[in-house]
């Protein structure tokens, strides 16, 4: 695959892929004789995993650490598991924060929808 095809598949920019490669989020991409990146299935799998993790809010340094640990082999399985648990904890906390905001928005919307019908805005409880 070409960089353009990979960008389209994952809805990311070529700059993002180049950056991920440069800082070590993904392994180096092989290039053809003309210096054009040639993506393998393994490269695609790394990009898919890392864009998913990044989309979930994992910081770049954590992604780099994960890749380094992965490349060190099976003796780092426990360390990788702990790193992913930490990322999961952060995501759960973020989701809880979003859920509180969503609950508040839903409450406000319900009150305003009722007011549109009744012509009167009534706050029955605080959320």
Secondary structure, 3 states (H helix, E strand, C coil): CCHHHHHHHHCCCHHHHHHHHHHCCCCCCCECCCCCECCCHHHHHHHHHHHHHHHCCCCHHHHHHHHHHHHHCHHHHHHHHHHHHHHHHHHHHHHHHHHHHHHHHHHHHHHHHHHHHHCCCCCCCCC
